[in-house]
Amino acid sequence: MDMVNRFESRATYRLIRLEYLVALGVSLYFFIAHIDDVRWVPAVALFLYIDLVGYLPGAIAYRFSGTKRVARTYYVLYNTMHSFVTHSVVVLLWIWLIGPEWALLAIPIHLCGDRALFGNFLKPFSVTFEPTAHPAFVRLQAELDGTGPRQSVADRRAVPS
């Protein structure tokens, strides 16, 4: 929402996902428009390696963890591999070493698809690796939706409108 309130309401979360859906649509348009020029082995490899390195190890560790806690390393792997910053470097290096090609669109297709279609963004250490509602966020969401505990009149006066 802003630099002080670092959470999203249901509406703003949907709007952010909509923005990524538009970017996904643009990426898919160009990919499909140039489908005859796509080198498929690099396209598939670029699409899959993000999750093979960034998601799968953490998901396996999570599934086999009795406590549903995993090492921070898995979060770092996930966040690194699902970062547009990381993949900007990958794309620039690819263009420099191999040359520009339409297969590179597999990267924004993957990243925008994760955000737009599945609602997956970067993972903070304070939540479980796999999506599970954090009790504090459930309480906050209920309060913001008006279904949680009511504020006193004094508390409401302290909050700017």
Secondary structure, 3 states (H helix, E strand, C coil): CCCCCCCCCHHHHHHHHHHHHHHHHHHHHHHHHCHHHCCHHHHHHHHHHHHHHHCHHHHHHHHHCCCCCCCHHHHHHHHHHCCHHHHHHHHHHHHHHCCCCHHHHHHHHHHHHHHHHHCCCCCCCCCCCCCCCCHHHHHHHHHHHCCCCCCCHHHHHHCCC
